[in-house]
Structures are given as structure tokens and as C-alpha cells.
Amino acid sequence: MVNSYRIIPVYTGDVSGVASALYELGGLTVIHDPSGCNSTYNTHDETRWYDEDSLIYISGLSELDAILGNDEKFIRDIVYAAEAMHPKFIALASSPIPFLNGTDFQGIARVVEHRTGLPTFFVPTNGTHDYSIGAGEAFLALAKNLFSGKTKKASAYAESASVEGRKKINILGLTPLDFDAPGILESLREKLHDHEIVSQWACGSSLEELKKADTADLNLVVSVTGLKTAQWMQEKLGIPYVIGCPVGEFWDQNISKEPISDARILIIAEPVMAVSLKEHLRKRYGLEARVIDPLETSCPGIFAQTKGEEDLEALLQDASWVIADPLYKPLLPQGTGFLPFSHEAFSGRCFRGQRVNVLDDKALEEWLRPMIEKKGAVKKGTS
């Protein structure tokens, strides 16, 4: 059955993506949803919840409110919370019930902004998509709110700008849903030490730093959650972007975009990270791999997207090695080599202690060693 799952879980939902994208920025994120769901969006999906406060609220949608609407109660509660907590902005997100009821979030946002005097915007979610949709829309909505009045600047860099030479850059697409391995943010900054980092969207940067993002020369998209924002900034602000993570020897945008149908290494992971790892295997070891994109947000250079568990199992039948979250392992045919690559947005806390920092060159090579040492077993078209 298309889009069905009987063994593996689904990825973190779009509303959690919104909460994670805006977590550190001092805004009030309000999710229109029944009481109790905040524990899912935060304590289960957000690793920072235990160490760092954030203004994430649930509306406490009741059955009567859901049937009759009662938008005024929703608005009053938001205004009351804003007056008490003094946030820097207000973001609204929808769960399935308000979406099905056709709640006018754009209108509610305008009313709230008028009553509070705070920038207020709606992030279009409905609780049925994965986190890449929610986080991507949250970053885009924030960028439009911050820079919609800005004019396009004359850029000295072409769309194909490389990362050679010192540049002022923004890093787009950073949340713990994709970057939660110990030390991975530090490793990323170390790899970029030759450049001036203007802002990180949105781990390790304040809202004030994000407001300076329009001064950057280049946007670096390190996950698909930052892609829409990069495309908008290029169109509206004249800032070009490149896509990729500095995994090992991969550090350019020359991603091979042709499918490699007989590659017997399969990588199932967040697509930007997966393609960057694929390119490292090709350049460092001469090994060809194929990326399977498990998310809804598409990205250049992705060769296979699945529409359910059966579709995925068919792709795994001829693999010699699979690099993926351990929860994918039950789908593998007997005898298939497996390299665990746990993903917070998929398995959550289950394998957090085993997470590998692939942006640390030494840790990367140690992690790849079991596969690399299987001489000839993973080369293109061999068994």
C-alpha cells in the first residue's frame, strides 16, 4: 500500500519542525491544538527543552471550540500571554482539527498583531506533514517578516559562487532535529573558520543576529529545512546560496545529479547530509552510493524518494550496505551490511548515545571503517 507503514515510524511532524526552528529566538510560538500535545512537540521532539526555556504554548483546543470556532478565546489567550511574557514576535501554527475546520490563521495573525503591536505571522502547517515542511516554512515566514521591506542588493558573487575566499555567510537549516550529534555545531563552525558567520538559522544565534542576515555574501544550506529561505533570499535580497555539509573532503556544490542505478551502497538520511556523505565516499574512497530521500521536502541531487514502506523495501533488496537510522534495520534483507546513522527526527532518544559527528573527520573515518574494510564488497556493481 502506498504511504503505509507497518514496521518503521514516520518522521517528526511539521508542527514540531516549527517549534524547533523558532526555539531560540525569543518569540511566542502558539500551536492551536488540544491540551497535552505540547509534551510531544517539546519534551519528545526537542532536545533543548531540558536545558533552555522557550515560549511554546498550546491553545488547549476543546471539542466545543473545535466545533463552533470561538476564535476570540484563542486571540484573547494569545494577547494575554504576550502581555505577560513580552516576546519579540508571535508565530501561529495549526494542528489537524483547526486545519480541517478552515480556521483563518492569517486573519487571526492580523488581529493579534494589531492588539499586541508585535510582529505576528502564521506558519502554514496541518500536522500531517513531516518536520522538513514545518521548519522550512517557519524559517521562510521569519525571513519574510524580517526582510520583506528590503531591496535587492547588487551582489559581487554569481549564483555559482564557490566557498573559496573569505566571505560573510549565513548557515541555513540548523535545528537539533538534524544536528544533534555531540560537538557537531562546533565542528561545523570549525570547518568554516575561514569565513565570517553572520547568522545561524536557528541554533546558536539570537534574533538580533538573524536580523543582520541580509548583509551576508552567501547562504550555506546545510539541510533541506533552509532551502526555501535560501531561494527567497536569492530572489529578494540578491544573496546566492550553495547546498551541502562539509563532510570529509566534500566541500563544493558540484553534486553529482545523475542517478547511479547499480550503486550498492544506499544512504537513507536527511538529503543534504546524505548527498554530502555520498560525495565524500566517492571522492575519498572511489565508492558510489545512492541516496534515498525519506522526507517530503525535495532537494537538488536527490535520486530516489519513497512513497511508503513497501516502496522502500523494494529499493533495499539489492543493497550490499545500507547507511541509515537503526530503526530501518528490520527492513533489510538478511546478510546486508549496515552502518547505523541515527537521526533525532526519526528515532528520537532511542539511539542518542550512539550518534556520530560526521563533521569531525576523525570520527567520520572511524565510523566508516567497518564498511570500508570490506574490500570489494561495496564497489559499484559488485557483490
N, C-alpha and C positions, 0 to 999 in steps of 0.2 A: 504493500500500500504506500502511495506517495505521501511524504510528510508524516509518516508514522514512526514511533519509537517504542520498542519493547524491551531493550537492554540498556542502551545508553541514555543519559539525561539530556535535556535541552540546555542551551546556554542561558546565562543570566539575562533577565528581561530588560526591555527598553527603559522602564521607569528607574530601575537600579542604575542603568547607564547614565541617566540624567543626574541622579543623586551623587554618583561618583564623580562625574565631570565637574560639578559645581561645588564640590565638598569643601574645598579650602578657601573659597573666595569671599566669604563673609556675607553671602546672600541668604535670603529666606526661600527655601525650596518647599513648595506646598504640593502634596500629591493628593488629588481628590479620589479617595478610596475609603473602604470600611476600616474601622479601628482594628489594630493588631498587625497590619501589614508592614508597619514601619520596621518591625523586627526582621522581616525578610529583606527589605531594601537596604538596611544598615547592618545589623549585627551578623547577618548571614552573608551578605554580598560586599560589605565594605570593611576592609581590614583596618582602616584608620579609626573606626568608631570607638575602639577601646582606649585609644591614646589621645584623641583630638576631638574636641566638640565641633558640631556643625548644626546649623539651624534647618533641620529637615523635619517637616511636620506632615501629619496625615489629617485629612479633613474629618474623619470619623463619620463617613457617609452612612446614614441609616437607611433601612428599607423604605421608610416613608419619604425621606429626602430623595432617594433614587427614583421613586415612582412619581412624585409630584414636582420635583425640581428643587425648589427652595434655594435658589442661588443667593438670595440676600443673606441667609445664615452663613453660607460659605464666605461671602465677601466680608461680612462683619467679623468673622473669626480671623481672617487674614489681616484685616486692618488692626484688630486688637493685638495680635501677635507682633505685628510690625511696630506698633507704638511702644510695646513693652521691650522688644529685643533690638530695635534700631539697626536693621540690616542695611547693607549697601545697595541691594536690589531685591526684587521678588521674582521668582520663577515658578510657573504653574505647570503641572503635569497631570495627565489623565490616566486612569485605570480603565479596564474594560467597560464597567457599567456606565459611567458618565459618557464614554465614547458612544456606546450604543444608544444612549438617551439623546445624543446630539447636543450636549452642553456647549454653550457658546463661550469658549475659553478666551477667545480674542476679545469679546465684549467685556467679559469679567476682568480681564487684564487692564483694559482701558479704564474701567470704573475704579479698580484698586489703585491704579497709578494716580488718578485724579484725587482720590481721597487721602492717599498717603504722601504724595509728592515724590515717590520713589520710582525709579525705572522698573517697569513690570513687563514681563513677556511670557508667552506661552510656548512651551516646548512640545511639539505635536507627538504624543505617544498614545498608545491604547492598550498597553500591557500584553500584546500578542506578538511582538517582535523581539529580537534579541538586543543585547546591550549596545552593539555597534551602531544600531539605528538611534537609540536614545541618546547616547553620549555624543554621537556625531551631530544630531540635531541641537543638543544643548550647546555645544561649542559654537555652532553656526549662529544660533539665536543670540548668544552672548556677543559674538563678533559684530553682528548687525546692530545690536544695541549700542556697542561702544564706538563703532566707526561708520555708521550709516551716513553721517554728515560729512565725512572726509572726502577729499578729492583725490583722484588718482595721481600718484606722483610719477615723475619720469625716472624710470629705473635704469641703472647702468648695467644691469645684468639681463641677459636674454633668458627665455623660458628654459633653455637647456643649460643654464648656469651650473657649473660644477662646484664642488665644495673646496676647490683649490684656492689658496689665498685666504687671508683673514677676512671674515665677514661678520656682520651683526645678524644673528639668526633667531628665529622663534622655533621652538620644538613643539609640534602639534600632535595631539593624540596620546598624552600621558595620563593614565589612571592606573591604580593598583589592580584593576581587573585584568590588565595585560602585563603590567610591570610590577610584579610583587616579589621577585626573587631577591634574596638578601644582597644588598650592595649594588643592585642593577642601575639605580638612578645615578649613583656615584660613578659607576663605570661609564655610563653614557656621557656624563659631563667630562670625565677624563678623556674619552675619545674625541671630544670636541674642544679640547683645551686651546687649540689654535684659533678659536672663534670666540666672539663675544656673544653670550647668550642673553638676549633681551628678555625673553619670557618663556615659560614652560606651561603649556596648556594641558592639564592644570594641576600638576604635582610640583610642589616646591616653589611656587610663585604666588604672590599676592595679586589682588585685583588691580592694584596700582601699577604693578609691573606689566600685567596684561594690557593695560591702557596704553603702554608705550610700544605695543607690538607693531604699530604702523610705521615705526622708524627703522624696522629691520630691512636688511638687504635680501634675505632669503628665508623661506619657511622649510623646515625639515619635518616631513610627515613620517612619524615612527609607528603609527598604527592606522588602520582604516577609520578610526573614530575622528581623526584630524583631517581627513581628505576633503570633505565638503567645505570646511573652513578655509583650507588652503586654496581651493579652487575659487571661492568667493573673494578671498583677499587678492588673488592674482587678477581677477576681473575688475574689482572695485578699487583696489589700492595699488595695483601695479607691482605686487611683490611675487616673484616667481617661487616655485617650490620644487623640491625633489622628494622622492619617496624612498625610504629604506632605513634600516637599522645598521649601525657599524658592527656587524657580526664578523669577527675574524678579519679576513682580508677583503671582505666585501665593503666597499666604500665608494660607490658611484651609483649613477642611476641607469646604467646600461644593463637593465634586467632583460634576460632572455625571455621573449614573449611567445616563442613558439612551443606548442605542446611537445613533450617528449613521451610518446605513447608507450615505448618499451622500457622506460626507466623503471627500475625495480625497487628503488627507494621511494617511499611515499611519506610526505610530511603533512600531518593534519594539525594545523595551528592557526593562530591569528595570521592573516595573509601577508602583511608587510614583514613581520618577523619570519614567517615561513619562507618567503621568497628570498629574504636576505640570507637565511641559513642555507637555502638551496644554492645560492650563488657562491657562498663560501665553500661548500662541498665541491662545486665544480672547479673553482679556481685553485683551491688548496690541494685537493686530492684527485682531481680529474674524474669525479663521480657525478653521474647525472641523477637527479631526483625530480620527482613530480609533486607539485603542491596540490592538496585537496583543501579547498576553502570551505570551512563549515559555517561561515557567517552569512548574513543577508547583505551586508554592505560590500559591493563589488569593488575591485581594485585592479588597475592595470597589471598584467603579468600573472594573473591567476588562471589556472588551466582547467580546473575541474571544480564545479560546485555541486553539492549533493542535495537531493530533494527528499531525504529520508534514510532510514537505517538500511533498507534493502538495497537502495542505490549505492550506499557507502560500502556495504559488504561486497557487492559485485566488483567495485574498484580495488578491493583489498585482496582478491583471490590470487593474483599472480605476483604479489609483492614478496621480495626477499627480506626487506627490512621496512619497518614502519616506525616513524618518529611521531609520537602523539601522547596525549594525556593517558595515564594508566587506565582510565575508565573505558577507553577504546579497546583494550586488550581482549576482552571476551569476544570481539567480532573477528579476531584474526584466525586464519586457517592454522592448523597445527604445523609447527616447525618454522613459522615465520619469525624472523629476528625482530626484537622490539627494543626501542630506546625510549624510556619514559621522559616526557616533556610536559609536566603538569601545568595546568592553566587555571588560574583563580576563577575566571568567569565560567568555567566548565565544572570542575570538581571541587571548587571552594577550598575548605580547610583540609580535605581528605589527605592530600599529599604535600602540604605546605612545607614540611620538614625536608622533603626531597627536592625542592625546587632548585633549578640550576640557573646561575647567572651566565647566560651565553654571551654577554658583552664583555666578560672577563676572559681574555684569551687563554689563560692557563686553565681555568675551569672548563672552558669550551672544549679544549683538546682532550682533557681528561674524560669528559663526558662522552665524547665521540669515539674514544679509543676502542671500546668493545666492538663497535661496528667496523671501524677502520681495520682492525687486526684480522678480521675475517677475509683473508686475501682472496680476491676474485669473486667473492660471494655477492658483492653489491654492484659490480660494474655493469654498465649498460648492456642489456640483452643477454646476461649470463645467468647461470643458476648455481 
